[in-house]
Amino acid sequence: MNRRKPELQALDLASWPEVAYTELDSVQRLAFEKRRQAIVRYAAGESLRQIEQSTGVNRRDLYRWLERAMVPHSDGRPYGFRALGRYTRIAEYARVSAVRIGGERGNSGGAGALSHLFECYPSLSTWLRLQIKQRRVLLEQINTDGRLRTRLRGLQALHDEFLRQCWMVGLKGTDYPFNTTGRAIRSLSGLLKAEILRSFGLAARSAGASHLKGLPHREGSDGCPAAIHPYQIVEFDGHRLDLRLKLVVRDPLGFEHEFEIERVWLLVIIDVCTRAVLGYHLVLAREYSRYDVIKTIEKALEPHRPRVFSIDGLGYEANGGLPSQRWPELSYVTWEWMKLDNAKANLANETLKALCEFIGCLVDAGPRYCPDERPYIERFFGTLAQRLSSRLPGYTGSHPRDLRRALADPKGKLRLYVSLDELEELVEYAITTYNGTPHAGLNNATPLEAIDYYVSTRPTVLMRLAEHHRRTLCLMQSARRCRVRAYLEQGVRPHINLYGVRYTSNVLARSTRLSGKQILVYLNADDLRSVRAFLTDGTELGVLDAQGAWGVVPHNLKLRQEVRKLRDRRRSQPGDSNPIEAYVQAKLAQARTSRKAATEYARTVRLLASAPTTRTPAEAMPTGRSVAFAVVSAAAAADDVSTLPQSPAQPRKLAIGTGQVF
């Protein structure tokens, strides 16, 4: 007959914490080995009689040791073999008798008195926890003779308030803690330390830590696995370059004018496995937006275009470059995970939709200001600051008292500052050189060599963006719903209004049936001269062009908003022929006294210079049963002026165009 207890039928000794019993003295070691041998034999299925005869452990003691070993420890695991040691306490001391203080010093007989007091008066325990939560007492860590010790600050004031709380609950002068010499201040100190140190987060914040770090990564704990091949996990973050920059403007007479602009943002996507930078984007703004995040994703996917360096001595090294630049077959390779912080631009609906639905990756959004959550890209930014920013004049340093900031101060001489054009070339050179520099985390292999090793010698499955997605990267942006407007009595053809500008096309202008209906519009935030339109059922309508000067001069959404804002302030003045040119001239006039205006001017000039001179036509026009050709074929005969019956010419009144062009 099996007399074993049901709760002890199955024991998993492999999960029990072990004990380094070889370091114990002979007496403790002998007792521990005897108890351990008894438990091992019990778990193996031996009978209680055989265990008693071979080990000499009574079955009552065996059951007692088993129950002690199954008690949960504060670390979340069972006590296991740790409960078999001599004088090992597995439960806290609990006083059951009344407190009677005696002895010459008036303190003997008070073991567990403070805990007993809190059990009798739960309001005192609640009040003490509230004081700890409100940080009325703080923990201070000091180094004494190489040992780290802790002490409390604000203990005396808290102790005085504790005694007042004891008076309020009805305790008298003959009761504990008033009948002791120190009024239980040492017991209160020990209890406060134990309560604060019970949780590392509480202890760290009590000591003054702003955020926690150093928690080791556990497989599957946060859902993100460990990176074992390229393009599996990437990290994204933005870094504000620690440099004071200038803008150089040449007037019609050939003279150069220099203005100081604001610091710029550098957005980077880096591969975790190989430490290679996949793409980057410079942002001339005080804060980067969701459009900038999506633009960085596009640059990491598209083939990197080499640039021409104007600074003597700069150029692409033989072992440098970006992965899509060295190996064109790595273009449009997507990743499985992206780790980023909780910035608003990163968690915008457009950003998450582009990553999760268009790219098809998973997003791991960690907290801000926690370098340990995204260590590789934070380390890259530190390397970039060390190799580039700190070596240039105008370096702002990592903090106001940084010595390098004083050494790199140009003393207000703008001619020594780095210009925006020079910075773009320096960043390009620094990043491409970084990818070709030996990395200590890769056993002194370069990031590009690591990618080549994984791709060419090891079976690595890479996911690529679908061909139709490559031609429609605009779909990463969220669609705008615009209503088609047409005024039949005025003869105004169908069109849409988007951010104060009219858009239309030959197809839309003939689609009278779409009047009053909504269509989906996808825009490129960097070039709003044209947008792509789709019907609500997903079929493509084609490319819509902006009317007037907005369809000629390249501009982005930010520039249009600023121009319209400036135009509204100057509405009482005569209108300019070109609103963008007027905006540029206004910002140039303010650049001498405002770094913000100089930055906006630099961003506008950079956009006008980098945008293509001709817009790309509808390269992905639908074929077959497309709505565009269907609408044209159905309405061309009735809408074309050449097919209408001819009548004698009649004089018409001069009509002023409806709606504003700009």
C-alpha positions as CSV (number, residue, x, y, z in Angstrom):
1,M,0.0,0.0,0.0
2,N,1.4,3.4,-1.0
3,R,1.4,5.7,2.0
4,R,3.0,8.6,0.3
5,K,1.2,12.0,0.5
6,P,-0.7,12.9,-2.7
7,E,0.9,16.4,-2.9
8,L,4.4,14.9,-2.8
9,Q,3.8,12.2,-5.4
10,A,5.7,14.0,-8.2
11,L,8.8,16.0,-7.4
12,D,10.8,17.9,-9.9
13,L,14.2,18.0,-8.2
14,A,15.8,19.4,-11.4
15,S,14.1,22.8,-10.9
16,W,15.1,23.1,-7.2
17,P,17.9,25.5,-6.4
18,E,21.2,23.8,-5.4
19,V,23.5,24.4,-2.5
20,A,27.3,24.6,-2.6
21,Y,27.6,22.1,0.3
22,T,31.3,21.5,-0.3
23,E,32.0,24.8,1.4
24,L,30.2,23.9,4.6
25,D,32.0,22.6,7.7
26,S,32.0,18.9,8.4
27,V,29.0,18.8,10.8
28,Q,26.7,20.9,8.5
29,R,27.9,19.1,5.4
30,L,27.2,15.6,6.9
31,A,23.7,16.7,8.0
32,F,22.9,18.3,4.6
33,E,24.1,15.2,2.6
34,K,22.0,12.9,4.8
35,R,18.8,15.0,4.2
36,R,19.5,15.5,0.5
37,Q,20.1,11.7,0.0
38,A,16.8,11.0,1.7
39,I,14.8,13.3,-0.5
40,V,16.5,12.0,-3.7
41,R,15.7,8.4,-2.7
42,Y,12.1,9.5,-2.0
43,A,11.8,11.1,-5.4
44,A,13.2,8.0,-7.1
45,G,10.3,5.9,-5.6
46,E,12.0,4.0,-2.8
47,S,9.9,3.0,0.2
48,L,10.0,4.9,3.4
49,R,11.4,1.8,5.3
50,Q,14.3,1.6,2.9
51,I,15.0,5.3,3.2
52,E,15.0,5.1,7.0
53,Q,17.4,2.1,7.0
54,S,19.9,3.6,4.5
55,T,20.0,7.2,5.6
56,G,18.8,7.2,9.2
57,V,16.2,9.9,8.5
58,N,12.9,9.4,10.2
59,R,9.9,9.5,7.9
60,R,8.4,12.4,10.0
61,D,11.6,14.4,9.5
62,L,11.5,13.5,5.8
63,Y,8.0,14.9,5.3
64,R,9.0,18.0,7.3
65,W,12.0,18.6,5.1
66,L,9.9,18.1,1.9
67,E,7.3,20.6,3.1
68,R,10.0,23.1,3.9
69,A,11.6,22.6,0.5
70,M,8.2,23.3,-1.3
71,V,7.7,26.7,0.4
72,P,8.0,29.6,-2.1
73,H,11.0,31.8,-1.8
74,S,11.0,35.5,-2.3
75,D,12.8,35.1,-5.6
76,G,9.8,33.3,-7.1
77,R,11.3,29.8,-6.9
78,P,10.8,27.1,-4.2
79,Y,13.3,26.9,-1.4
80,G,14.4,23.5,-2.7
81,F,17.6,22.2,-1.3
82,R,18.3,25.5,0.4
83,A,15.7,24.6,3.1
84,L,17.8,21.6,4.2
85,G,20.6,23.6,5.9
86,R,20.9,23.8,9.6
87,Y,19.4,26.9,11.3
88,T,17.8,27.9,8.0
89,R,14.7,30.1,8.6
90,I,12.0,29.9,5.9
91,A,9.4,32.0,7.6
92,E,9.6,35.4,9.3
93,Y,9.4,35.7,13.1
94,A,5.8,36.2,14.3
95,R,5.2,37.2,17.9
96,V,2.2,35.7,19.6
97,S,2.5,36.9,23.2
98,A,2.1,40.4,24.6
99,V,5.0,42.7,24.7
100,R,6.6,43.1,28.1
101,I,9.8,45.2,28.1
102,G,12.2,44.4,31.0
103,G,15.8,44.5,31.9
104,E,18.1,47.3,33.0
105,R,18.2,49.0,29.5
106,G,14.5,48.6,29.0
107,N,14.8,46.9,25.7
108,S,14.9,43.1,26.4
109,G,11.9,41.0,25.5
110,G,10.9,43.1,22.5
111,A,11.6,40.7,19.7
112,G,9.0,41.1,17.0
113,A,7.3,43.8,19.0
114,L,7.0,46.3,16.1
115,S,5.5,43.7,13.7
116,H,3.1,42.7,16.5
117,L,2.2,46.4,16.8
118,F,1.3,46.7,13.1
119,E,-0.8,43.6,13.3
120,C,-2.8,45.0,16.2
121,Y,-3.2,48.4,14.5
122,P,-3.4,48.0,10.7
123,S,-3.9,51.8,10.3
124,L,-0.3,52.3,11.3
125,S,0.9,49.9,8.7
126,T,-1.2,51.6,6.0
127,W,0.2,55.0,7.1
128,L,3.8,53.8,6.9
129,R,3.4,52.4,3.4
130,L,1.9,55.7,2.3
131,Q,4.9,57.5,3.7
132,I,7.3,55.3,1.7
133,K,5.2,55.8,-1.4
134,Q,5.3,59.5,-1.0
135,R,9.1,59.4,-0.5
136,R,9.0,60.9,3.0
137,V,12.1,58.8,3.8
138,L,14.8,58.2,1.2
139,L,17.4,55.5,0.8
140,E,21.1,56.6,0.4
141,Q,23.8,54.2,-0.8
142,I,27.3,54.9,0.5
143,N,30.7,53.3,-0.1
144,T,32.6,52.6,3.2
145,D,35.9,50.9,2.9
146,G,35.0,49.3,-0.4
147,R,31.6,48.0,0.9
148,L,28.3,49.4,-0.4
149,R,26.0,50.2,2.5
150,T,22.6,51.8,2.8
151,R,21.2,54.3,5.2
152,L,18.0,56.3,5.5
153,R,17.5,60.0,5.1
154,G,14.6,61.7,6.9
155,L,14.3,58.9,9.5
156,Q,14.2,61.3,12.5
157,A,11.3,63.3,11.1
158,L,9.4,60.2,10.1
159,H,10.0,58.7,13.6
160,D,8.5,61.8,15.3
161,E,5.4,61.6,13.1
162,F,5.2,57.8,13.8
163,L,5.1,58.5,17.5
164,R,2.3,61.0,17.0
165,Q,0.3,58.5,15.0
166,C,0.8,56.0,17.9
167,W,-0.7,58.6,20.3
168,M,-3.6,59.1,17.9
169,V,-4.5,55.4,17.8
170,G,-4.8,55.3,21.6
171,L,-1.4,54.0,22.8
172,K,-0.2,55.2,26.2
173,G,3.2,56.0,27.7
174,T,3.4,52.6,29.2
175,D,2.8,50.8,25.9
176,Y,5.2,49.9,23.2
177,P,7.0,51.8,21.6
178,F,7.0,54.5,24.3
179,N,8.3,52.2,27.1
180,T,11.6,51.6,25.3
181,T,14.8,53.6,25.4
182,G,15.0,54.7,21.8
183,R,11.2,54.7,21.2
184,A,11.7,51.8,18.7
185,I,13.7,54.0,16.2
186,R,16.1,51.1,15.4
187,S,13.3,48.7,14.8
188,L,11.5,51.2,12.6
189,S,14.7,51.8,10.6
190,G,15.2,48.1,10.0
191,L,11.5,47.7,9.0
192,L,11.7,50.6,6.6
193,K,14.9,49.3,4.9
194,A,13.4,45.9,4.5
195,E,10.2,47.3,3.0
196,I,12.1,49.6,0.6
197,L,14.6,46.9,-0.5
198,R,11.8,44.4,-1.1
199,S,11.5,45.8,-4.6
200,F,14.4,47.0,-6.7
201,G,12.2,49.5,-8.5
202,L,11.1,51.0,-5.2
203,A,14.6,51.1,-3.8
204,A,16.1,52.6,-7.0
205,R,13.5,55.4,-7.1
206,S,13.9,56.0,-3.4
207,A,17.7,56.4,-4.0
208,G,17.0,58.9,-6.8
209,A,17.1,56.8,-10.0
210,S,15.0,58.3,-12.8
211,H,14.6,55.0,-14.8
212,L,15.6,51.4,-14.4
213,K,18.1,49.5,-16.5
214,G,20.2,46.3,-16.5
215,L,17.5,43.7,-16.6
216,P,18.9,40.8,-18.6
217,H,17.0,39.8,-21.7
218,R,15.0,36.6,-21.4
219,E,13.9,34.6,-24.5
220,G,10.2,35.2,-25.1
221,S,9.9,37.6,-22.1
222,D,9.0,40.6,-24.3
223,G,8.1,38.7,-27.4
224,C,11.2,39.8,-29.4
225,P,13.6,36.9,-30.0
226,A,17.4,37.1,-30.2
227,A,18.8,38.1,-33.6
228,I,20.5,35.2,-35.3
229,H,20.7,36.4,-38.9
230,P,20.6,39.8,-40.7
231,Y,17.3,41.7,-41.3
232,Q,15.7,39.8,-38.4
233,I,15.6,42.6,-35.9
234,V,16.4,46.3,-36.5
235,E,16.5,49.3,-34.2
236,F,15.2,52.7,-35.0
237,D,15.9,56.0,-33.2
238,G,16.5,59.7,-33.7
239,H,19.5,61.6,-32.5
240,R,19.9,65.4,-32.4
241,L,23.3,66.1,-33.7
242,D,25.5,68.0,-31.2
243,L,26.6,70.7,-33.7
244,R,26.0,74.3,-34.3
245,L,25.5,74.7,-38.0
246,K,25.4,77.6,-40.6
247,L,23.7,78.2,-43.9
248,V,25.6,79.9,-46.7
249,V,23.5,82.0,-49.1
250,R,24.9,83.6,-52.3
251,D,23.2,86.9,-53.4
252,P,22.8,88.0,-57.1
253,L,26.1,90.0,-56.9
254,G,28.1,86.9,-55.9
255,F,28.6,87.8,-52.2
256,E,28.1,85.0,-49.6
257,H,25.9,85.5,-46.5
258,E,26.1,83.2,-43.5
259,F,23.3,82.5,-41.0
260,E,23.2,80.1,-38.1
261,I,20.5,77.5,-38.1
262,E,19.1,75.1,-35.5
263,R,20.5,71.6,-34.8
264,V,19.2,68.8,-37.1
265,W,17.9,65.3,-36.4
266,L,19.5,62.2,-37.7
267,L,17.2,59.2,-38.0
268,V,18.8,55.8,-38.4
269,I,17.8,52.2,-38.9
270,I,20.5,49.7,-37.8
271,D,20.6,45.9,-38.0
272,V,21.0,44.2,-34.7
273,C,22.8,41.0,-35.9
274,T,25.5,42.7,-38.0
275,R,25.4,46.3,-36.6
276,A,25.1,47.6,-40.1
277,V,23.3,50.9,-40.8
278,L,20.6,50.1,-43.4
279,G,19.4,53.7,-44.0
280,Y,19.3,57.2,-42.5
281,H,17.6,60.5,-43.0
282,L,18.4,64.1,-42.0
283,V,15.6,66.2,-40.7
284,L,15.8,70.0,-40.6
285,A,13.2,70.7,-37.9
286,R,13.0,71.1,-34.1
287,E,11.1,67.7,-33.9
288,Y,10.8,65.0,-36.4
289,S,7.3,63.8,-37.5
290,R,5.7,60.6,-38.7
291,Y,6.5,61.5,-42.3
292,D,10.2,61.6,-41.4
293,V,10.0,58.1,-39.8
294,I,8.3,56.7,-42.9
295,K,10.9,58.5,-45.1
296,T,13.7,56.8,-43.2
297,I,12.0,53.4,-43.8
298,E,11.8,54.1,-47.5
299,K,15.5,55.0,-47.6
300,A,16.3,51.7,-45.8
301,L,14.4,49.8,-48.4
302,E,15.3,51.6,-51.6
303,P,18.8,51.2,-53.2
304,H,21.2,53.8,-51.8
305,R,22.2,56.3,-54.3
306,P,25.9,57.4,-54.1
307,R,26.5,61.1,-53.9
308,V,29.3,63.3,-55.2
309,F,31.6,64.8,-52.5
310,S,32.7,68.4,-52.8
311,I,35.0,68.3,-49.8
312,D,38.6,67.4,-50.7
313,G,39.7,64.1,-49.2
314,L,36.2,62.7,-48.7
315,G,34.9,59.7,-50.7
316,Y,33.7,56.2,-50.4
317,E,36.3,53.8,-49.0
318,A,36.8,50.4,-50.7
319,N,35.3,48.5,-47.8
320,G,32.6,51.0,-46.9
321,G,29.1,51.9,-48.1
322,L,25.5,50.8,-47.3
323,P,24.3,47.2,-47.8
324,S,21.9,48.1,-50.7
325,Q,24.8,50.1,-52.2
326,R,27.3,47.3,-52.1
327,W,24.8,44.5,-53.1
328,P,21.9,45.7,-55.2
329,E,20.1,42.3,-54.5
330,L,19.7,43.5,-50.9
331,S,17.4,46.3,-52.0
332,Y,13.8,46.1,-50.7
333,V,14.7,43.4,-48.1
334,T,12.4,43.7,-45.2
335,W,12.9,42.9,-41.5
336,E,10.9,40.8,-39.0
337,W,11.1,43.0,-35.9
338,M,11.6,46.7,-35.4
339,K,12.5,48.1,-31.9
340,L,11.7,51.8,-31.3
341,D,10.8,54.0,-28.4
342,N,7.4,55.5,-27.4
343,A,7.8,58.8,-29.2
344,K,4.6,60.2,-30.7
345,A,6.0,60.1,-34.2
346,N,7.0,56.5,-33.8
347,L,3.6,55.3,-32.5
348,A,1.5,57.4,-35.0
349,N,-1.2,55.4,-36.8
350,E,0.6,56.0,-40.2
351,T,3.9,54.7,-38.8
352,L,2.4,51.6,-37.3
353,K,0.3,50.9,-40.4
354,A,3.4,51.2,-42.6
355,L,5.4,48.8,-40.4
356,C,2.8,46.2,-39.6
357,E,0.7,46.1,-42.8
358,F,2.9,47.4,-45.6
359,I,6.3,46.1,-44.5
360,G,4.8,43.1,-42.6
361,C,7.0,43.3,-39.5
362,L,6.3,43.3,-35.7
363,V,6.9,46.4,-33.6
364,D,8.5,46.4,-30.2
365,A,7.9,49.8,-28.6
366,G,10.0,50.2,-25.6
367,P,10.2,53.2,-23.2
368,R,12.0,56.4,-23.9
369,Y,15.4,57.4,-22.4
370,C,16.3,53.7,-21.8
371,P,19.5,53.0,-23.7
372,D,19.5,49.4,-22.5
373,E,16.3,48.6,-24.4
374,R,18.0,49.6,-27.7
375,P,21.7,49.3,-27.0
376,Y,23.1,49.0,-30.5
377,I,21.7,52.1,-32.0
378,E,22.5,54.1,-28.9
379,R,26.1,52.8,-29.1
380,F,26.1,53.9,-32.8
381,F,25.1,57.4,-31.9
382,G,27.8,57.5,-29.3
383,T,30.4,56.3,-31.9
384,L,29.1,59.0,-34.3
385,A,29.5,61.7,-31.8
386,Q,33.0,60.5,-30.9
387,R,34.2,60.2,-34.5
388,L,32.4,63.1,-36.1
389,S,30.6,65.7,-33.9
390,S,33.3,66.1,-31.2
391,R,36.0,66.7,-33.9
392,L,34.2,69.6,-35.5
393,P,34.0,73.3,-34.5
394,G,30.7,74.2,-32.8
395,Y,30.4,71.0,-30.9
396,T,27.8,71.5,-28.1
397,G,29.0,68.6,-25.9
398,S,27.1,66.0,-24.0
399,H,26.3,68.5,-21.1
400,P,26.8,72.2,-20.5
401,R,30.0,71.7,-18.5
402,D,31.6,69.4,-21.1
403,L,35.2,70.5,-21.6
404,R,35.1,69.6,-25.3
405,R,32.3,72.2,-25.8
406,A,34.7,74.9,-24.6
407,L,37.5,73.7,-26.7
408,A,35.4,73.5,-29.9
409,D,33.7,76.9,-29.3
410,P,34.3,79.1,-32.4
411,K,33.8,82.2,-30.3
412,G,30.9,83.4,-32.5
413,K,32.8,83.2,-35.8
414,L,30.3,81.8,-38.3
415,R,32.9,81.2,-40.9
416,L,34.2,78.3,-38.7
417,Y,30.9,76.6,-38.3
418,V,30.0,73.6,-40.4
419,S,27.6,74.4,-43.2
420,L,24.5,72.2,-43.9
421,D,25.9,71.0,-47.2
422,E,29.2,70.0,-45.6
423,L,27.3,68.2,-42.8
424,E,25.4,66.1,-45.3
425,E,28.6,64.9,-46.9
426,L,30.3,64.3,-43.5
427,V,27.4,62.2,-42.3
428,E,27.4,60.2,-45.5
429,Y,31.1,59.6,-45.2
430,A,30.9,58.8,-41.5
431,I,28.1,56.2,-41.8
432,T,29.5,54.5,-44.9
433,T,32.9,54.3,-43.2
434,Y,31.4,52.9,-40.0
435,N,29.9,50.0,-42.0
436,G,33.4,49.2,-43.3
437,T,35.2,49.6,-40.0
438,P,36.1,46.5,-37.8
439,H,33.6,46.2,-34.9
440,A,34.5,44.8,-31.5
441,G,31.1,43.2,-31.1
442,L,31.7,41.2,-34.3
443,N,35.1,39.8,-33.4
444,N,36.8,42.7,-35.3
445,A,34.8,42.0,-38.5
446,T,33.1,44.9,-40.3
447,P,29.3,45.1,-40.5
448,L,29.4,44.6,-44.2
449,E,31.7,41.6,-43.9
450,A,29.2,40.1,-41.4
451,I,26.3,40.6,-43.9
452,D,28.4,39.0,-46.6
453,Y,29.2,36.1,-44.4
454,Y,25.6,35.4,-43.4
455,V,24.2,35.9,-46.9
456,S,26.8,34.0,-48.9
457,T,28.0,31.2,-46.6
458,R,25.0,30.5,-44.3
459,P,21.5,29.5,-45.4
460,T,19.7,32.8,-44.6
461,V,16.1,33.4,-45.7
462,L,15.5,37.0,-46.5
463,M,12.1,38.5,-47.1
464,R,11.7,41.0,-49.9
465,L,9.1,43.6,-50.5
466,A,6.6,42.6,-53.2
467,E,7.1,44.0,-56.6
468,H,3.8,45.9,-56.6
469,H,4.6,47.4,-53.2
470,R,7.9,48.7,-54.6
471,R,6.1,50.8,-57.2
472,T,3.5,52.0,-54.6
473,L,5.6,53.1,-51.6
474,C,3.1,55.9,-51.2
475,L,0.7,53.4,-49.8
476,M,2.7,53.4,-46.6
477,Q,1.0,56.7,-45.8
478,S,-2.5,56.7,-44.6
479,A,-5.2,57.6,-47.1
480,R,-7.0,60.9,-47.1
481,R,-10.7,60.8,-48.0
482,C,-11.5,63.7,-50.3
483,R,-14.9,64.5,-51.9
484,V,-15.0,65.1,-55.6
485,R,-16.5,68.5,-56.4
486,A,-17.9,69.8,-59.6
487,Y,-20.1,72.8,-60.3
488,L,-22.2,72.1,-63.4
489,E,-23.9,75.5,-63.6
490,Q,-20.5,77.2,-63.6
491,G,-18.8,74.7,-65.9
492,V,-16.2,73.7,-63.3
493,R,-15.0,70.1,-64.0
494,P,-14.6,67.5,-61.2
495,H,-11.7,68.1,-58.9
496,I,-10.7,67.7,-55.2
497,N,-9.3,70.2,-52.7
498,L,-6.4,69.0,-50.6
499,Y,-4.7,71.4,-48.1
500,G,-6.1,74.4,-49.8
501,V,-5.0,73.4,-53.4
502,R,-7.1,72.1,-56.3
503,Y,-6.1,68.7,-57.8
504,T,-7.4,67.1,-60.9
505,S,-6.4,65.1,-64.0
506,N,-7.8,64.3,-67.4
507,V,-9.5,61.2,-66.1
508,L,-11.0,62.9,-63.1
509,A,-12.1,65.9,-65.1
510,R,-14.2,63.7,-67.4
511,S,-15.6,61.5,-64.6
512,T,-18.9,63.4,-64.0
513,R,-20.4,60.4,-62.2
514,L,-17.8,60.7,-59.4
515,S,-19.2,64.2,-58.5
516,G,-20.1,64.2,-54.8
517,K,-18.4,60.9,-54.0
518,Q,-15.3,60.3,-51.9
519,I,-12.0,59.0,-53.2
520,L,-8.9,57.8,-51.4
521,V,-5.8,60.0,-51.9
522,Y,-2.2,59.0,-51.1
523,L,0.3,61.7,-50.9
524,N,4.1,62.0,-50.8
525,A,4.8,64.4,-47.9
526,D,8.1,65.4,-49.6
527,D,6.5,66.3,-53.0
528,L,2.9,67.5,-53.1
529,R,2.9,68.5,-56.8
530,S,0.9,65.3,-57.4
531,V,-1.0,62.7,-55.5
532,R,-2.3,59.2,-56.3
533,A,-6.0,58.6,-56.2
534,F,-8.0,55.5,-55.7
535,L,-11.7,54.7,-55.5
536,T,-13.2,53.5,-52.2
537,D,-13.2,49.9,-53.6
538,G,-9.4,50.1,-54.1
539,T,-9.3,50.5,-57.9
540,E,-6.8,53.2,-59.0
541,L,-8.0,56.4,-60.5
542,G,-4.6,57.8,-61.4
543,V,-2.3,60.6,-60.6
544,L,-3.9,64.0,-59.8
545,D,-1.8,67.2,-60.4
546,A,-1.9,70.3,-58.3
547,Q,-3.1,73.4,-60.2
548,G,-1.3,76.7,-60.6
549,A,2.2,77.3,-59.2
550,W,1.8,74.5,-56.7
551,G,2.0,72.1,-59.5
552,V,5.3,73.5,-60.9
553,V,7.5,74.3,-57.9
554,P,8.5,71.2,-55.7
555,H,7.3,71.6,-52.1
556,N,6.3,69.4,-49.2
557,L,3.4,69.6,-46.7
558,K,5.3,71.6,-44.2
559,L,6.3,74.2,-46.7
560,R,2.7,74.5,-48.1
561,Q,1.4,75.0,-44.6
562,E,3.9,77.7,-43.8
563,V,3.3,79.5,-47.1
564,R,-0.4,79.5,-46.6
565,K,0.1,80.8,-43.1
566,L,2.3,83.6,-44.4
567,R,-0.2,84.4,-47.1
568,D,-3.0,84.7,-44.6
569,R,-1.0,87.2,-42.5
570,R,-0.2,89.3,-45.7
571,R,-3.7,89.0,-47.2
572,S,-4.2,92.8,-47.1
573,Q,-1.0,93.3,-49.2
574,P,-0.9,92.9,-53.0
575,G,-0.6,89.2,-53.9
576,D,2.8,87.8,-55.2
577,S,3.0,86.0,-58.4
578,N,4.7,83.0,-56.7
579,P,3.8,82.3,-53.1
580,I,6.7,80.0,-52.5
581,E,9.2,82.6,-53.8
582,A,7.6,85.2,-51.5
583,Y,7.9,82.8,-48.6
584,V,11.6,82.1,-49.3
585,Q,12.3,85.9,-49.5
586,A,10.5,86.5,-46.2
587,K,12.5,83.7,-44.4
588,L,15.7,85.0,-45.9
589,A,15.0,88.5,-44.5
590,Q,14.4,87.0,-41.0
591,A,17.4,84.6,-41.1
592,R,19.9,87.2,-39.7
593,T,18.0,87.5,-36.4
594,S,16.3,84.1,-36.0
595,R,17.8,80.6,-36.2
596,K,14.3,79.2,-36.7
597,A,13.8,81.3,-39.8
598,A,17.2,80.3,-41.1
599,T,16.4,76.7,-40.5
600,E,13.1,77.0,-42.4
601,Y,14.8,78.8,-45.2
602,A,17.5,76.1,-45.4
603,R,14.9,73.3,-45.4
604,T,13.0,75.0,-48.2
605,V,16.1,75.6,-50.4
606,R,17.2,72.0,-49.7
607,L,13.8,70.7,-50.8
608,L,13.8,72.9,-54.0
609,A,17.3,71.8,-54.9
610,S,16.8,68.0,-54.3
611,A,13.3,67.5,-55.8
612,P,13.1,66.2,-59.3
613,T,12.5,68.8,-62.0
614,T,9.8,66.6,-63.6
615,R,7.2,64.6,-61.9
616,T,6.9,60.9,-62.5
617,P,3.8,60.0,-64.5
618,A,1.4,57.4,-63.5
619,E,3.9,54.6,-63.9
620,A,1.5,52.0,-62.5
621,M,-1.6,52.9,-64.5
622,P,-4.1,50.1,-64.2
623,T,-4.8,47.9,-67.1
624,G,-7.7,45.7,-68.1
625,R,-10.9,46.4,-66.3
626,S,-9.7,49.6,-64.8
627,V,-12.0,52.3,-63.6
628,A,-10.0,55.0,-65.4
629,F,-10.4,53.5,-68.9
630,A,-14.0,52.5,-68.1
631,V,-15.0,56.0,-67.1
632,V,-13.2,57.5,-70.2
633,S,-14.8,55.1,-72.6
634,A,-18.2,55.7,-71.2
635,A,-18.0,59.5,-71.0
636,A,-15.6,60.5,-73.8
637,A,-18.3,60.7,-76.5
638,A,-20.6,62.7,-74.4
639,D,-18.0,64.9,-72.7
640,D,-15.6,65.7,-75.6
641,V,-16.4,69.1,-77.1
642,S,-15.5,67.9,-80.6
643,T,-18.5,65.4,-80.5
644,L,-21.1,68.0,-79.5
645,P,-23.3,69.5,-82.2
646,Q,-21.8,72.8,-83.6
647,S,-23.7,76.0,-83.1
648,P,-23.0,79.6,-84.1
649,A,-20.5,81.2,-81.8
650,Q,-22.1,83.3,-79.1
651,P,-20.4,86.1,-77.1
652,R,-19.7,85.2,-73.5
653,K,-19.2,87.2,-70.4
654,L,-15.7,87.4,-68.8
655,A,-15.6,84.8,-66.1
656,I,-13.2,85.0,-63.1
657,G,-12.0,81.6,-62.1
658,T,-13.8,80.1,-59.2
659,G,-11.8,79.2,-56.2
660,Q,-8.3,80.2,-55.3
661,V,-5.3,78.9,-57.1
662,F,-2.8,79.3,-54.3
